[in-house]
């Protein structure tokens, strides 16, 4: 029988971290665990996520973004002009601090820096 249920999936968001990884993040925040325990928990979560993605047949795999503190960290790390994190908010109340996205206010003209924000025609100036 032919497989007539072919479909295409694009995943553009962070995978939901497993409970074990969230628990280690919370333990690190309380000072009850160190960076070695966090790294081991991240490694285990990434390995499990990649195995699951391979098992279900995805052709493009993700590390789940488990090493990033939040999904916008790639922007905050690659663009100057953002202030410090703004605590709280509705999503923090709903999801908890470990799952809520970090929010930062743009304080100045954004300036691209780093390899992820550089491309031809954009020479360290706002693009």
C-alpha positions as CSV (number, residue, x, y, z in Angstrom):
1,X,0.0,0.0,0.0
2,X,1.3,3.4,-0.9
3,X,2.0,6.1,1.7
4,X,-0.5,8.8,0.6
5,X,-0.1,10.7,3.8
6,X,3.1,12.6,3.0
7,X,3.4,16.0,4.6
8,X,6.0,18.6,5.4
9,X,6.7,19.9,8.9
10,X,8.7,23.1,9.7
11,X,9.7,23.5,13.3
12,X,10.6,27.0,14.2
13,X,10.5,27.0,18.0
14,X,12.3,25.6,21.0
15,X,11.3,22.1,22.0
16,X,9.7,21.8,25.4
17,X,12.5,20.9,27.8
18,X,12.0,17.6,29.8
19,X,11.1,17.8,33.4
20,X,14.5,16.6,34.5
21,X,16.3,19.4,32.7
22,X,13.9,22.0,34.1
23,X,14.5,20.6,37.6
24,X,18.3,21.0,37.2
25,X,17.9,24.5,35.9
26,X,15.9,25.3,39.1
27,X,18.5,23.6,41.3
28,X,21.2,25.7,39.6
29,X,19.2,28.9,40.2
30,X,18.9,27.9,43.9
31,X,22.6,27.1,44.2
32,X,22.0,23.4,44.8
33,X,23.6,22.2,41.6
34,X,26.6,23.4,39.5
35,X,27.5,23.8,35.9
36,X,28.7,20.2,35.6
37,X,25.3,18.9,36.5
38,X,23.6,21.3,34.2
39,X,25.9,20.3,31.3
40,X,25.2,16.6,31.9
41,X,21.4,17.2,32.1
42,X,21.6,19.3,28.8
43,X,23.6,16.5,27.1
44,X,21.1,13.9,28.2
45,X,18.1,16.0,27.1
46,X,19.7,16.8,23.7
47,X,20.6,13.1,23.1
48,X,17.0,12.0,23.9
49,X,15.5,14.8,21.7
50,X,17.7,13.9,18.7
51,X,17.0,10.1,19.1
52,X,13.2,10.9,19.2
53,X,13.4,13.1,16.1
54,X,15.4,10.4,14.2
55,X,12.9,7.7,15.4
56,X,10.0,9.5,14.0
57,X,11.8,10.1,10.7
58,X,12.6,13.8,10.6
59,X,15.3,14.7,8.1
60,X,16.3,17.9,9.9
61,X,17.2,17.6,13.6
62,X,17.3,20.1,16.4
63,X,19.1,20.2,19.7
64,X,15.9,21.6,21.1
65,X,17.7,24.8,22.0
66,X,18.3,23.3,25.4
67,X,21.6,25.1,26.0
68,X,20.0,28.5,25.4
69,X,18.5,30.3,28.3
70,X,15.6,31.3,26.2
71,X,14.6,31.5,22.5
72,X,15.6,35.1,22.0
73,X,19.0,34.8,23.5
74,X,20.5,34.5,19.9
75,X,19.1,38.0,19.2
76,X,20.2,39.5,22.5
77,X,23.7,38.0,22.1
78,X,24.1,39.3,18.6
79,X,22.6,42.8,18.8
80,X,23.8,45.7,21.0
81,X,21.2,48.1,22.3
82,X,19.1,46.0,24.6
83,X,18.9,46.6,28.4
84,X,19.0,44.1,31.2
85,X,16.2,41.4,31.5
86,X,12.8,42.7,32.7
87,X,11.5,40.3,35.4
88,X,8.0,39.0,35.7
89,X,5.1,39.4,33.4
90,X,2.0,37.4,32.6
91,X,3.9,34.6,30.8
92,X,6.2,34.2,33.9
93,X,3.1,33.8,36.1
94,X,1.6,31.2,33.7
95,X,4.6,29.2,32.7
96,X,7.0,29.8,35.6
97,X,10.4,31.5,35.4
98,X,12.2,28.5,33.7
99,X,9.9,28.4,30.7
100,X,8.9,32.0,30.3
101,X,10.8,34.0,27.6
102,X,13.2,36.6,28.7
103,X,12.1,40.1,27.9
104,X,14.5,43.0,27.3
105,X,13.8,46.6,26.4
106,X,15.5,48.2,23.4
107,X,17.4,51.2,25.0
108,X,19.4,52.4,22.0
109,X,19.7,52.0,18.2
110,X,20.2,48.3,17.6
111,X,23.7,47.5,16.3
112,X,24.5,44.1,14.8
113,X,27.5,42.2,16.1
114,X,28.7,38.7,15.7
115,X,28.5,36.2,12.8
116,X,24.8,35.5,13.0
117,X,24.0,39.1,12.3
118,X,26.5,39.8,9.6
119,X,25.9,39.4,5.9
120,X,27.1,41.2,2.7
121,X,26.0,44.8,2.6
122,X,25.6,45.1,6.4
123,X,28.9,46.3,7.8
124,X,28.3,46.6,11.6
125,X,25.5,49.1,11.1
126,X,21.8,48.8,11.5
127,X,20.3,46.9,8.6
